[in-house]
Amino acid sequence: MIAWLTANAGTIVVGLVLLAIVAAILRGMLRDRKQGKHSCGGGCAGCPHACGGSSCHTAAPGTPTDRKQ
């Protein structure tokens, strides 16, 4: 077992670093989502989902993202 770990130490370290990066990205995305931020920037003017009854996110009545086009 020790021989296998030492033979594959570089691969294991790189894998752990990549796993940590992906976990940090997911954590940031979840934190932004809980705070109401959106990856699209929240501007619905150029969004293909802006009109048609359904929206990609909800907003309080009267806010700029609540307007129907």
All heavy atoms as a GROMACS GRO file, in nm:
protein
  479
    1MET      N    1   0.082  -0.120   0.000
    1MET     CA    2   0.000   0.000   0.000
    1MET      C    3   0.087   0.126   0.000
    1MET      O    4   0.057   0.220  -0.071
    1MET     CB    5  -0.092  -0.005   0.123
    1MET     CG    6  -0.185   0.112   0.134
    1MET     SD    7  -0.314   0.100   0.011
    1MET     CE    8  -0.422   0.225   0.066
    2ILE      N    9   0.190   0.128   0.081
    2ILE     CA   10   0.280   0.243   0.088
    2ILE      C   11   0.351   0.262  -0.047
    2ILE      O   12   0.366   0.376  -0.094
    2ILE     CB   13   0.384   0.225   0.201
    2ILE    CG1   14   0.316   0.213   0.337
    2ILE    CG2   15   0.486   0.337   0.200
    2ILE    CD1   16   0.255   0.342   0.388
    3ALA      N   17   0.389   0.154  -0.110
    3ALA     CA   18   0.456   0.164  -0.240
    3ALA      C   19   0.362   0.223  -0.344
    3ALA      O   20   0.404   0.305  -0.426
    3ALA     CB   21   0.506   0.026  -0.284
    4TRP      N   22   0.237   0.185  -0.340
    4TRP     CA   23   0.139   0.239  -0.436
    4TRP      C   24   0.119   0.388  -0.412
    4TRP      O   25   0.110   0.466  -0.507
    4TRP     CB   26   0.006   0.164  -0.423
    4TRP     CG   27  -0.096   0.212  -0.520
    4TRP    CD1   28  -0.111   0.172  -0.649
    4TRP    CD2   29  -0.197   0.311  -0.498
    4TRP    NE1   30  -0.215   0.239  -0.708
    4TRP    CE2   31  -0.269   0.326  -0.617
    4TRP    CE3   32  -0.232   0.388  -0.388
    4TRP    CZ2   33  -0.376   0.414  -0.630
    4TRP    CZ3   34  -0.338   0.477  -0.401
    4TRP    CH2   35  -0.408   0.489  -0.521
    5LEU      N   36   0.108   0.429  -0.285
    5LEU     CA   37   0.091   0.571  -0.252
    5LEU      C   38   0.210   0.653  -0.299
    5LEU      O   39   0.193   0.763  -0.354
    5LEU     CB   40   0.069   0.589  -0.103
    5LEU     CG   41  -0.068   0.547  -0.049
    5LEU    CD1   42  -0.070   0.558   0.103
    5LEU    CD2   43  -0.178   0.630  -0.110
    6THR      N   44   0.330   0.606  -0.276
    6THR     CA   45   0.448   0.682  -0.319
    6THR      C   46   0.461   0.684  -0.471
    6THR      O   47   0.506   0.784  -0.527
    6THR     CB   48   0.576   0.624  -0.257
    6THR    OG1   49   0.588   0.486  -0.291
    6THR    CG2   50   0.576   0.641  -0.106
    7ALA      N   51   0.420   0.577  -0.537
    7ALA     CA   52   0.428   0.574  -0.683
    7ALA      C   53   0.325   0.667  -0.747
    7ALA      O   54   0.347   0.718  -0.857
    7ALA     CB   55   0.407   0.431  -0.733
    8ASN      N   56   0.214   0.690  -0.680
    8ASN     CA   57   0.106   0.773  -0.734
    8ASN      C   58   0.086   0.904  -0.658
    8ASN      O   59  -0.020   0.965  -0.667
    8ASN     CB   60  -0.025   0.693  -0.734
    8ASN     CG   61  -0.018   0.575  -0.826
    8ASN    OD1   62   0.016   0.588  -0.942
    8ASN    ND2   63  -0.048   0.458  -0.772
    9ALA      N   64   0.186   0.947  -0.584
    9ALA     CA   65   0.174   1.067  -0.500
    9ALA      C   66   0.142   1.191  -0.583
    9ALA      O   67   0.057   1.272  -0.544
    9ALA     CB   68   0.302   1.088  -0.420
   10GLY      N   69   0.205   1.207  -0.696
   10GLY     CA   70   0.180   1.324  -0.780
   10GLY      C   71   0.036   1.328  -0.830
   10GLY      O   72  -0.030   1.434  -0.826
   11THR      N   73  -0.014   1.215  -0.874
   11THR     CA   74  -0.152   1.208  -0.922
   11THR      C   75  -0.250   1.234  -0.810
   11THR      O   76  -0.351   1.303  -0.828
   11THR     CB   77  -0.178   1.068  -0.984
   11THR    OG1   78  -0.084   1.046  -1.087
   11THR    CG2   79  -0.318   1.058  -1.039
   12ILE      N   80  -0.221   1.181  -0.692
   12ILE     CA   81  -0.309   1.202  -0.577
   12ILE      C   82  -0.313   1.349  -0.537
   12ILE      O   83  -0.419   1.405  -0.512
   12ILE     CB   84  -0.265   1.112  -0.459
   12ILE    CG1   85  -0.288   0.965  -0.497
   12ILE    CG2   86  -0.338   1.148  -0.332
   12ILE    CD1   87  -0.226   0.866  -0.400
   13VAL      N   88  -0.197   1.414  -0.534
   13VAL     CA   89  -0.191   1.555  -0.496
   13VAL      C   90  -0.265   1.641  -0.597
   13VAL      O   91  -0.345   1.729  -0.560
   13VAL     CB   92  -0.044   1.602  -0.480
   13VAL    CG1   93  -0.035   1.753  -0.467
   13VAL    CG2   94   0.020   1.533  -0.361
   14VAL      N   95  -0.244   1.618  -0.725
   14VAL     CA   96  -0.313   1.696  -0.828
   14VAL      C   97  -0.463   1.673  -0.819
   14VAL      O   98  -0.543   1.768  -0.830
   14VAL     CB   99  -0.260   1.660  -0.970
   14VAL    CG1  100  -0.347   1.719  -1.078
   14VAL    CG2  101  -0.116   1.707  -0.985
   15GLY      N  102  -0.506   1.551  -0.797
   15GLY     CA  103  -0.648   1.521  -0.782
   15GLY      C  104  -0.709   1.592  -0.664
   15GLY      O  105  -0.820   1.645  -0.672
   16LEU      N  106  -0.638   1.594  -0.551
   16LEU     CA  107  -0.689   1.663  -0.432
   16LEU      C  108  -0.697   1.814  -0.454
   16LEU      O  109  -0.793   1.879  -0.409
   16LEU     CB  110  -0.602   1.630  -0.312
   16LEU     CG  111  -0.613   1.488  -0.258
   16LEU    CD1  112  -0.511   1.463  -0.148
   16LEU    CD2  113  -0.753   1.460  -0.209
   17VAL      N  114  -0.598   1.870  -0.524
   17VAL     CA  115  -0.601   2.014  -0.553
   17VAL      C  116  -0.721   2.047  -0.644
   17VAL      O  117  -0.794   2.143  -0.619
   17VAL     CB  118  -0.469   2.060  -0.617
   17VAL    CG1  119  -0.480   2.200  -0.675
   17VAL    CG2  120  -0.356   2.053  -0.516
   18LEU      N  121  -0.743   1.966  -0.747
   18LEU     CA  122  -0.857   1.989  -0.836
   18LEU      C  123  -0.989   1.973  -0.762
   18LEU      O  124  -1.083   2.050  -0.784
   18LEU     CB  125  -0.851   1.894  -0.956
   18LEU     CG  126  -0.742   1.922  -1.058
   18LEU    CD1  127  -0.741   1.814  -1.165
   18LEU    CD2  128  -0.762   2.059  -1.121
   19LEU      N  129  -0.998   1.876  -0.674
   19LEU     CA  130  -1.118   1.856  -0.594
   19LEU      C  131  -1.144   1.977  -0.504
   19LEU      O  132  -1.259   2.022  -0.491
   19LEU     CB  133  -1.105   1.729  -0.511
   19LEU     CG  134  -1.226   1.690  -0.427
   19LEU    CD1  135  -1.345   1.657  -0.516
   19LEU    CD2  136  -1.191   1.572  -0.339
   20ALA      N  137  -1.040   2.033  -0.445
   20ALA     CA  138  -1.055   2.151  -0.360
   20ALA      C  139  -1.101   2.271  -0.442
   20ALA      O  140  -1.185   2.350  -0.396
   20ALA     CB  141  -0.923   2.182  -0.290
   21ILE      N  142  -1.050   2.287  -0.563
   21ILE     CA  143  -1.091   2.399  -0.649
   21ILE      C  144  -1.238   2.386  -0.687
   21ILE      O  145  -1.314   2.483  -0.679
   21ILE     CB  146  -1.001   2.406  -0.774
   21ILE    CG1  147  -0.860   2.450  -0.735
   21ILE    CG2  148  -1.059   2.500  -0.878
   21ILE    CD1  149  -0.758   2.439  -0.847
   22VAL      N  150  -1.280   2.268  -0.726
   22VAL     CA  151  -1.420   2.246  -0.763
   22VAL      C  152  -1.511   2.269  -0.643
   22VAL      O  153  -1.618   2.331  -0.654
   22VAL     CB  154  -1.439   2.104  -0.821
   22VAL    CG1  155  -1.585   2.068  -0.835
   22VAL    CG2  156  -1.369   2.092  -0.955
   23ALA      N  157  -1.470   2.222  -0.525
   23ALA     CA  158  -1.550   2.243  -0.404
   23ALA      C  159  -1.562   2.392  -0.372
   23ALA      O  160  -1.670   2.439  -0.334
   23ALA     CB  161  -1.488   2.168  -0.287
   24ALA      N  162  -1.455   2.468  -0.390
   24ALA     CA  163  -1.460   2.613  -0.364
   24ALA      C  164  -1.551   2.684  -0.462
   24ALA      O  165  -1.626   2.775  -0.424
   24ALA     CB  166  -1.318   2.672  -0.370
   25ILE      N  167  -1.549   2.643  -0.588
   25ILE     CA  168  -1.637   2.703  -0.688
   25ILE      C  169  -1.783   2.673  -0.654
   25ILE      O  170  -1.868   2.763  -0.658
   25ILE     CB  171  -1.600   2.652  -0.828
   25ILE    CG1  172  -1.465   2.709  -0.871
   25ILE    CG2  173  -1.708   2.687  -0.931
   25ILE    CD1  174  -1.409   2.647  -0.998
   26LEU      N  175  -1.813   2.549  -0.622
   26LEU     CA  176  -1.951   2.512  -0.588
   26LEU      C  177  -1.998   2.586  -0.462
   26LEU      O  178  -2.111   2.632  -0.456
   26LEU     CB  179  -1.962   2.362  -0.568
   26LEU     CG  180  -1.953   2.278  -0.695
   26LEU    CD1  181  -1.951   2.130  -0.660
   26LEU    CD2  182  -2.068   2.309  -0.788
   27ARG      N  183  -1.910   2.598  -0.365
   27ARG     CA  184  -1.945   2.670  -0.241
   27ARG      C  185  -1.977   2.816  -0.272
   27ARG      O  186  -2.074   2.872  -0.220
   27ARG     CB  187  -1.830   2.660  -0.142
   27ARG     CG  188  -1.856   2.728  -0.013
   27ARG     CD  189  -1.741   2.707   0.083
   27ARG     NE  190  -1.764   2.780   0.206
   27ARG     CZ  191  -1.672   2.850   0.269
   27ARG    NH1  192  -1.549   2.853   0.223
   27ARG    NH2  193  -1.701   2.914   0.379
   28GLY      N  194  -1.897   2.878  -0.356
   28GLY     CA  195  -1.923   3.017  -0.393
   28GLY      C  196  -2.054   3.033  -0.470
   28GLY      O  197  -2.129   3.128  -0.449
   29MET      N  198  -2.081   2.938  -0.560
   29MET     CA  199  -2.206   2.944  -0.636
   29MET      C  200  -2.327   2.928  -0.544
   29MET      O  201  -2.427   3.000  -0.559
   29MET     CB  202  -2.207   2.837  -0.744
   29MET     CG  203  -2.110   2.865  -0.857
   29MET     SD  204  -2.096   2.727  -0.974
   29MET     CE  205  -2.259   2.724  -1.044
   30LEU      N  206  -2.319   2.836  -0.449
   30LEU     CA  207  -2.430   2.817  -0.356
   30LEU      C  208  -2.448   2.939  -0.266
   30LEU      O  209  -2.561   2.979  -0.237
   30LEU     CB  210  -2.407   2.692  -0.271
   30LEU     CG  211  -2.422   2.559  -0.345
   30LEU    CD1  212  -2.380   2.444  -0.255
   30LEU    CD2  213  -2.564   2.540  -0.393
   31ARG      N  214  -2.338   2.998  -0.222
   31ARG     CA  215  -2.347   3.118  -0.138
   31ARG      C  216  -2.411   3.233  -0.216
   31ARG      O  217  -2.497   3.304  -0.164
   31ARG     CB  218  -2.209   3.158  -0.089
   31ARG     CG  219  -2.214   3.276   0.007
   31ARG     CD  220  -2.078   3.321   0.054
   31ARG     NE  221  -2.000   3.208   0.104
   31ARG     CZ  222  -1.868   3.206   0.105
   31ARG    NH1  223  -1.800   3.307   0.056
   31ARG    NH2  224  -1.804   3.104   0.153
   32ASP      N  225  -2.371   3.251  -0.342
   32ASP     CA  226  -2.430   3.356  -0.425
   32ASP      C  227  -2.579   3.331  -0.446
   32ASP      O  228  -2.659   3.424  -0.443
   32ASP     CB  229  -2.360   3.364  -0.560
   32ASP     CG  230  -2.222   3.426  -0.551
   32ASP    OD1  231  -2.189   3.485  -0.446
   32ASP    OD2  232  -2.146   3.415  -0.649
   33ARG      N  233  -2.616   3.207  -0.467
   33ARG     CA  234  -2.758   3.174  -0.489
   33ARG      C  235  -2.841   3.204  -0.365
   33ARG      O  236  -2.952   3.255  -0.375
   33ARG     CB  237  -2.771   3.029  -0.529
   33ARG     CG  238  -2.912   2.992  -0.565
   33ARG     CD  239  -2.919   2.853  -0.618
   33ARG     NE  240  -3.053   2.826  -0.659
   33ARG     CZ  241  -3.086   2.758  -0.764
   33ARG    NH1  242  -2.992   2.707  -0.840
   33ARG    NH2  243  -3.211   2.737  -0.796
   34LYS      N  244  -2.787   3.174  -0.246
   34LYS     CA  245  -2.858   3.202  -0.123
   34LYS      C  246  -2.875   3.352  -0.100
   34LYS      O  247  -2.971   3.395  -0.038
   34LYS     CB  248  -2.786   3.140  -0.004
   34LYS     CG  249  -2.805   2.991   0.005
   34LYS     CD  250  -2.736   2.935   0.128
   34LYS     CE  251  -2.753   2.785   0.136
   34LYS     NZ  252  -2.688   2.729   0.254
   35GLN      N  253  -2.780   3.431  -0.151
   35GLN     CA  254  -2.786   3.576  -0.136
   35GLN      C  255  -2.869   3.641  -0.245
   35GLN      O  256  -2.884   3.762  -0.247
   35GLN     CB  257  -2.645   3.635  -0.137
   35GLN     CG  258  -2.564   3.599  -0.016
   35GLN     CD  259  -2.423   3.654  -0.022
   35GLN    OE1  260  -2.382   3.711  -0.122
   35GLN    NE2  261  -2.347   3.634   0.083
   36GLY      N  262  -2.923   3.563  -0.337
   36GLY     CA  263  -3.008   3.617  -0.441
   36GLY      C  264  -2.934   3.662  -0.564
   36GLY      O  265  -2.993   3.721  -0.654
   37LYS      N  266  -2.806   3.637  -0.573
   37LYS     CA  267  -2.729   3.674  -0.691
   37LYS      C  268  -2.748   3.567  -0.798
   37LYS      O  269  -2.772   3.451  -0.767
   37LYS     CB  270  -2.580   3.686  -0.658
   37LYS     CG  271  -2.550   3.795  -0.558
   37LYS     CD  272  -2.403   3.797  -0.528
   37LYS     CE  273  -2.370   3.898  -0.418
   37LYS     NZ  274  -2.229   3.893  -0.384
   38HIS      N  275  -2.735   3.605  -0.923
   38HIS     CA  276  -2.755   3.511  -1.033
   38HIS      C  277  -2.634   3.514  -1.124
   38HIS      O  278  -2.570   3.618  -1.141
   38HIS     CB  279  -2.880   3.547  -1.112
   38HIS     CG  280  -3.003   3.546  -1.027
   38HIS    ND1  281  -3.068   3.431  -0.994
   38HIS    CD2  282  -3.070   3.646  -0.966
   38HIS    CE1  283  -3.171   3.460  -0.918
   38HIS    NE2  284  -3.174   3.589  -0.898
   39SER      N  285  -2.604   3.402  -1.184
   39SER     CA  286  -2.488   3.393  -1.272
   39SER      C  287  -2.508   3.474  -1.399
   39SER      O  288  -2.413   3.512  -1.465
   39SER     CB  289  -2.459   3.247  -1.308
   39SER     OG  290  -2.569   3.191  -1.377
   40CYS      N  291  -2.633   3.501  -1.434
   40CYS     CA  292  -2.661   3.578  -1.556
   40CYS      C  293  -2.642   3.727  -1.532
   40CYS      O  294  -2.651   3.806  -1.626
   40CYS     CB  295  -2.802   3.549  -1.606
   40CYS     SG  296  -2.932   3.603  -1.494
   41GLY      N  297  -2.622   3.770  -1.411
   41GLY     CA  298  -2.604   3.911  -1.380
   41GLY      C  299  -2.733   3.978  -1.338
   41GLY      O  300  -2.733   4.091  -1.293
   42GLY      N  301  -2.847   3.912  -1.353
   42GLY     CA  302  -2.973   3.966  -1.307
   42GLY      C  303  -3.040   4.062  -1.404
   42GLY      O  304  -3.149   4.107  -1.379
   43GLY      N  305  -2.975   4.096  -1.514
   43GLY     CA  306  -3.036   4.186  -1.611
   43GLY      C  307  -3.119   4.107  -1.711
   43GLY      O  308  -3.067   4.026  -1.785
   44CYS      N  309  -3.248   4.130  -1.712
   44CYS     CA  310  -3.336   4.050  -1.797
   44CYS      C  311  -3.357   4.110  -1.936
   44CYS      O  312  -3.429   4.051  -2.017
   44CYS     CB  313  -3.471   4.034  -1.728
   44CYS     SG  314  -3.460   3.937  -1.576
   45ALA      N  315  -3.297   4.224  -1.966
   45ALA     CA  316  -3.322   4.289  -2.093
   45ALA      C  317  -3.280   4.203  -2.212
   45ALA      O  318  -3.352   4.193  -2.311
   45ALA     CB  319  -3.249   4.423  -2.099
   46GLY      N  320  -3.168   4.137  -2.204
   46GLY     CA  321  -3.121   4.056  -2.315
   46GLY      C  322  -3.145   3.907  -2.297
   46GLY      O  323  -3.099   3.826  -2.376
   47CYS      N  324  -3.222   3.872  -2.197
   47CYS     CA  325  -3.245   3.731  -2.166
   47CYS      C  326  -3.355   3.673  -2.255
   47CYS      O  327  -3.462   3.735  -2.270
   47CYS     CB  328  -3.285   3.717  -2.019
   47CYS     SG  329  -3.314   3.547  -1.968
   48PRO      N  330  -3.333   3.557  -2.315
   48PRO     CA  331  -3.437   3.497  -2.398
   48PRO      C  332  -3.558   3.452  -2.316
   48PRO      O  333  -3.664   3.429  -2.372
   48PRO     CB  334  -3.368   3.379  -2.466
   48PRO     CG  335  -3.253   3.347  -2.380
   48PRO     CD  336  -3.211   3.476  -2.316
   49HIS      N  337  -3.544   3.441  -2.186
   49HIS     CA  338  -3.654   3.398  -2.100
   49HIS      C  339  -3.727   3.517  -2.039
   49HIS      O  340  -3.815   3.497  -1.956
   49HIS     CB  341  -3.602   3.307  -1.989
   49HIS     CG  342  -3.529   3.187  -2.041
   49HIS    ND1  343  -3.593   3.083  -2.102
   49HIS    CD2  344  -3.398   3.157  -2.042
   49HIS    CE1  345  -3.504   2.993  -2.138
   49HIS    NE2  346  -3.384   3.036  -2.103
   50ALA      N  347  -3.691   3.640  -2.075
   50ALA     CA  348  -3.749   3.758  -2.013
   50ALA      C  349  -3.897   3.773  -2.045
   50ALA      O  350  -3.974   3.820  -1.962
   50ALA     CB  351  -3.673   3.883  -2.057
   51CYS      N  352  -3.938   3.739  -2.164
   51CYS     CA  353  -4.080   3.748  -2.197
   51CYS      C  354  -4.135   3.607  -2.216
   51CYS      O  355  -4.060   3.513  -2.238
   51CYS     CB  356  -4.101   3.831  -2.322
   51CYS     SG  357  -4.019   3.766  -2.467
   52GLY      N  358  -4.262   3.593  -2.207
   52GLY     CA  359  -4.321   3.462  -2.227
   52GLY      C  360  -4.383   3.405  -2.102
   52GLY      O  361  -4.418   3.288  -2.098
   53GLY      N  362  -4.396   3.486  -1.999
   53GLY     CA  363  -4.466   3.441  -1.880
   53GLY      C  364  -4.378   3.382  -1.772
   53GLY      O  365  -4.403   3.403  -1.656
   54SER      N  366  -4.277   3.308  -1.806
   54SER     CA  367  -4.192   3.252  -1.701
   54SER      C  368  -4.058   3.325  -1.703
   54SER      O  369  -4.012   3.371  -1.807
   54SER     CB  370  -4.169   3.103  -1.724
   54SER     OG  371  -4.096   3.082  -1.842
   55SER      N  372  -4.000   3.335  -1.587
   55SER     CA  373  -3.870   3.402  -1.579
   55SER      C  374  -3.769   3.308  -1.516
   55SER      O  375  -3.804   3.210  -1.451
   55SER     CB  376  -3.881   3.531  -1.498
   55SER     OG  377  -3.919   3.501  -1.366
   56CYS      N  378  -3.643   3.340  -1.534
   56CYS     CA  379  -3.539   3.255  -1.478
   56CYS      C  380  -3.526   3.274  -1.328
   56CYS      O  381  -3.472   3.190  -1.260
   56CYS     CB  382  -3.406   3.280  -1.550
   56CYS     SG  383  -3.351   3.450  -1.541
   57HIS      N  384  -3.573   3.387  -1.276
   57HIS     CA  385  -3.573   3.410  -1.132
   57HIS      C  386  -3.687   3.503  -1.099
   57HIS      O  387  -3.737   3.576  -1.182
   57HIS     CB  388  -3.440   3.467  -1.083
   57HIS     CG  389  -3.394   3.588  -1.158
   57HIS    ND1  390  -3.431   3.714  -1.125
   57HIS    CD2  391  -3.315   3.599  -1.268
   57HIS    CE1  392  -3.376   3.800  -1.211
   57HIS    NE2  393  -3.306   3.733  -1.297
   58THR      N  394  -3.731   3.499  -0.975
   58THR     CA  395  -3.842   3.582  -0.932
   58THR      C  396  -3.790   3.707  -0.864
   58THR      O  397  -3.681   3.709  -0.809
   58THR     CB  398  -3.933   3.505  -0.835
   58THR    OG1  399  -3.856   3.465  -0.723
   58THR    CG2  400  -3.992   3.383  -0.903
   59ALA      N  401  -3.870   3.810  -0.867
   59ALA     CA  402  -3.835   3.936  -0.801
   59ALA      C  403  -3.960   3.991  -0.734
   59ALA      O  404  -4.072   3.957  -0.769
   59ALA     CB  405  -3.781   4.036  -0.903
   60ALA      N  406  -3.938   4.077  -0.639
   60ALA     CA  407  -4.050   4.140  -0.570
   60ALA      C  408  -4.122   4.233  -0.667
   60ALA      O  409  -4.061   4.290  -0.757
   60ALA     CB  410  -3.997   4.220  -0.450
   61PRO      N  411  -4.254   4.247  -0.651
   61PRO     CA  412  -4.328   4.337  -0.741
   61PRO      C  413  -4.273   4.478  -0.736
   61PRO      O  414  -4.240   4.530  -0.630
   61PRO     CB  415  -4.470   4.332  -0.684
   61PRO     CG  416  -4.477   4.205  -0.608
   61PRO     CD  417  -4.340   4.181  -0.556
   62GLY      N  418  -4.259   4.538  -0.853
   62GLY     CA  419  -4.210   4.674  -0.863
   62GLY      C  420  -4.061   4.687  -0.883
   62GLY      O  421  -4.010   4.796  -0.908
   63THR      N  422  -3.986   4.579  -0.874
   63THR     CA  423  -3.843   4.587  -0.895
   63THR      C  424  -3.815   4.583  -1.046
   63THR      O  425  -3.896   4.534  -1.124
   63THR     CB  426  -3.769   4.470  -0.826
   63THR    OG1  427  -3.820   4.348  -0.877
   63THR    CG2  428  -3.785   4.476  -0.677
   64PRO      N  429  -3.700   4.635  -1.089
   64PRO     CA  430  -3.670   4.639  -1.232
   64PRO      C  431  -3.672   4.503  -1.301
   64PRO      O  432  -3.709   4.492  -1.416
   64PRO     CB  433  -3.530   4.700  -1.238
   64PRO     CG  434  -3.516   4.776  -1.113
   64PRO     CD  435  -3.599   4.703  -1.011
   65THR      N  436  -3.637   4.396  -1.231
   65THR     CA  437  -3.636   4.264  -1.294
   65THR      C  438  -3.775   4.203  -1.301
   65THR      O  439  -3.793   4.097  -1.356
   65THR     CB  440  -3.541   4.168  -1.219
   65THR    OG1  441  -3.582   4.162  -1.082
   65THR    CG2  442  -3.398   4.214  -1.231
   66ASP      N  443  -3.875   4.270  -1.242
   66ASP     CA  444  -4.012   4.218  -1.242
   66ASP      C  445  -4.088   4.261  -1.367
   66ASP      O  446  -4.194   4.209  -1.396
   66ASP     CB  447  -4.084   4.266  -1.116
   66ASP     CG  448  -4.223   4.206  -1.103
   66ASP    OD1  449  -4.234   4.083  -1.124
   66ASP    OD2  450  -4.318   4.280  -1.075
   67ARG      N  451  -4.035   4.360  -1.441
   67ARG     CA  452  -4.106   4.412  -1.558
   67ARG      C  453  -4.118   4.308  -1.668
   67ARG      O  454  -4.025   4.236  -1.697
   67ARG     CB  455  -4.033   4.533  -1.614
   67ARG     CG  456  -4.045   4.654  -1.526
   67ARG     CD  457  -3.983   4.770  -1.596
   67ARG     NE  458  -3.872   4.813  -1.513
   67ARG     CZ  459  -3.763   4.869  -1.555
   67ARG    NH1  460  -3.744   4.890  -1.683
   67ARG    NH2  461  -3.669   4.905  -1.474
   68LYS      N  462  -4.233   4.302  -1.730
   68LYS     CA  463  -4.254   4.215  -1.847
   68LYS      C  464  -4.229   4.297  -1.970
   68LYS      O  465  -4.267   4.413  -1.980
   68LYS     CB  466  -4.397   4.159  -1.849
   68LYS     CG  467  -4.431   4.078  -1.728
   68LYS     CD  468  -4.354   3.948  -1.727
   68LYS     CE  469  -4.395   3.867  -1.606
   68LYS     NZ  470  -4.303   3.768  -1.570
   69GLN      N  471  -4.164   4.237  -2.068
   69GLN     CA  472  -4.132   4.311  -2.190
   69GLN      C  473  -4.228   4.277  -2.300
   69GLN      O  474  -4.279   4.177  -2.317
   69GLN     CB  475  -3.990   4.280  -2.234
   69GLN     CG  476  -3.892   4.330  -2.131
   69GLN     CD  477  -3.749   4.301  -2.174
   69GLN    OE1  478  -3.724   4.242  -2.278
   69GLN    NE2  479  -3.656   4.341  -2.094
   0.00000   0.00000   0.00000
